[in-house]
Amino acid sequence: MNQPPPQHPYQPYGQPVPPQQPPGPPGYGPQPVHGAYPAPPFPPQPFVRRPPSAGGHPVGAVLLGLLVSFLVALLYTVLNVATYKDQTLTTANALYLGHALLNGAIVGLLVGLVGGRSNGARIGAALVAALGAFFGYTNSLPLVYAVESTPTAAWDLLSYEPFFPAKAWWTSEADGGVDWFSPLGLVLAAAAAYGLAYAMGTRRRA
């Protein structure tokens, strides 16, 4: 008995039926389509906001602090020269320490605002403020000598003894020993500058 020919699905327009692919080997899923890309092995990480960096401009902050320290020291020098005849030893020490604190406070404030959290800027602020306290006092001594004598005599003194202002800054007028107010002023200026630079830099980036 003859077997009937295999029947194909109905094709209304007489088109041939595309050959069917044999099933893949057992245990394998569907084959990937040509041109498709597999999914990434790890899901994309959500956006996480990074903590603020140190930021700021350390070099510009130190340069700004140097300029401001020079101006504050110049004002103190002028005040010292203008009032030296009326100053007692206590008044002179109070003015010196007050200038050191003021110099350090202003320098530290500006360096902290501009330099941010930079440790280099804070250390630079401390050094700049200490130098401002030192030179603010030592620069006034030749000027006082020039007022007491003549500018030529002051120049001759500096030419013969260039470290005369530093020696006078270190030496006590009372007993000729070490004037401990002098290094104390440097410590106060440096501590005020570093502390305010740290506080303002941390607050600025908080």
C-alpha positions in Angstrom: 0.0 0.0 0.0 1.5 3.3 -1.0 2.2 6.0 1.7 0.7 9.4 1.0 3.3 12.2 0.4 4.1 14.3 3.4 1.8 17.3 3.7 3.3 20.8 4.0 1.6 23.7 5.7 -0.8 25.5 3.6 0.9 28.1 1.4 -1.7 30.3 -0.3 0.8 31.7 -2.8 2.6 28.5 -3.6 5.9 29.6 -2.0 8.1 26.8 -0.7 8.3 26.2 3.0 11.7 27.2 4.5 13.5 24.2 5.8 13.2 23.7 9.5 16.4 23.7 11.5 17.0 20.5 13.4 16.9 20.8 17.2 20.2 21.4 18.8 22.0 18.8 20.9 20.3 18.0 24.2 21.2 20.2 27.1 21.8 23.4 25.1 19.4 26.3 24.9 18.5 28.4 21.9 21.4 29.5 19.8 22.2 33.2 19.9 21.0 35.3 17.0 23.7 36.6 14.7 24.5 40.3 15.5 23.1 40.2 19.1 25.3 41.1 22.0 25.3 39.2 25.3 24.2 41.0 28.5 27.0 42.5 30.6 28.2 40.1 33.3 27.7 42.8 36.0 24.8 45.3 36.3 25.8 48.9 36.0 26.7 50.6 39.3 24.4 53.4 40.4 25.8 56.9 40.4 27.6 57.6 43.7 28.6 61.1 44.6 32.2 61.3 45.4 33.3 63.1 48.6 34.7 66.6 47.9 38.4 66.7 47.3 40.9 69.1 48.9 40.4 71.6 46.2 41.5 75.2 46.6 44.6 76.9 45.2 47.5 76.3 47.7 50.1 78.3 45.8 47.8 81.3 45.2 46.6 81.1 48.8 50.2 81.4 50.1 51.1 84.2 47.8 47.9 86.1 48.9 48.9 85.5 52.5 52.4 86.8 51.9 51.0 90.0 50.4 48.6 90.5 53.2 51.2 89.7 55.9 53.5 92.3 54.3 50.8 95.0 54.4 49.9 94.2 58.0 53.6 94.2 59.1 54.0 97.5 57.2 51.2 99.1 59.2 52.7 97.9 62.4 56.1 99.2 61.5 54.6 102.7 60.8 52.7 102.6 64.1 55.8 101.5 66.0 57.9 104.3 64.5 55.2 106.9 65.1 54.6 106.0 68.8 57.9 104.6 70.0 58.6 107.7 72.2 55.5 107.2 74.2 55.8 103.4 74.6 56.7 101.7 77.8 58.3 98.3 77.7 54.9 96.7 78.6 53.2 98.7 75.8 55.8 97.7 73.3 55.5 94.0 74.1 51.7 94.3 74.0 51.8 95.9 70.6 54.2 93.3 69.3 52.2 90.3 70.5 49.0 92.0 69.3 50.4 92.5 65.8 51.6 88.9 65.7 48.1 87.6 66.5 46.5 90.0 64.0 48.9 89.0 61.3 48.4 85.3 61.9 44.6 85.7 62.1 44.3 87.6 58.8 46.7 85.4 57.0 45.1 82.2 58.2 41.6 83.4 57.3 42.5 84.2 53.7 44.7 81.1 53.2 41.9 78.9 54.6 39.3 80.4 52.3 41.5 80.2 49.1 43.6 77.1 49.9 40.9 74.8 51.1 42.1 71.7 52.8 45.7 71.8 51.6 48.2 71.0 54.3 50.9 72.8 52.3 48.8 76.0 52.3 48.3 75.8 56.1 52.0 75.3 56.8 52.8 78.1 54.3 50.3 80.4 56.2 52.1 79.6 59.5 55.5 80.5 58.0 54.3 83.6 56.3 52.6 84.9 59.5 55.7 84.2 61.6 57.9 86.1 59.1 55.5 89.0 59.1 55.6 89.2 62.9 59.4 89.2 62.7 60.0 91.7 59.9 57.3 94.0 61.2 59.3 94.6 64.3 62.9 94.4 62.9 62.0 96.8 60.0 60.9 99.4 62.5 64.3 99.6 64.3 66.3 101.2 61.5 63.6 103.7 60.9 63.5 104.6 64.6 67.3 105.0 64.5 66.9 107.2 61.4 64.4 109.4 63.2 66.6 109.7 66.3 69.7 110.4 64.3 69.8 110.7 60.5 69.0 108.3 57.6 72.6 108.3 56.7 73.6 107.2 60.2 71.0 104.4 60.0 72.4 103.3 56.7 75.9 103.3 58.0 74.8 101.2 61.0 73.2 98.6 58.8 76.2 98.5 56.5 78.5 97.9 59.5 76.1 95.6 61.4 73.5 94.1 59.0 72.1 91.9 61.7 71.6 94.7 64.2 67.7 94.6 64.0 67.6 90.8 64.6 70.0 91.1 67.6 67.8 93.9 69.0 64.7 91.8 68.5 66.2 88.9 70.4 67.8 90.9 73.2 65.8 92.1 76.2 66.0 95.8 76.9 65.5 95.3 80.6 68.5 93.0 81.4 70.3 92.4 78.2 69.3 88.7 78.1 67.0 86.8 75.9 63.7 88.6 75.3 61.2 85.6 75.4 58.4 87.8 74.1 60.1 87.8 70.7 59.9 84.0 69.9 56.5 84.0 71.7 55.2 86.4 69.0 56.3 84.0 66.3 54.6 81.1 67.9 51.4 83.0 68.3 51.4 84.2 64.7 52.1 80.7 63.4 49.5 79.0 65.6 46.8 81.6 64.7 47.5 81.3 61.0 47.5 77.5 61.0 44.5 77.2 63.2 42.3 79.6 61.2 43.5 78.2 57.9 42.5 74.7 59.1 39.1 75.8 60.4 38.2 77.9 57.4 39.4 75.3 54.9 37.4 72.5 56.6 34.3 74.7 56.8 34.6 75.7 53.2 34.6 72.1 51.9 32.1 70.7 54.5 
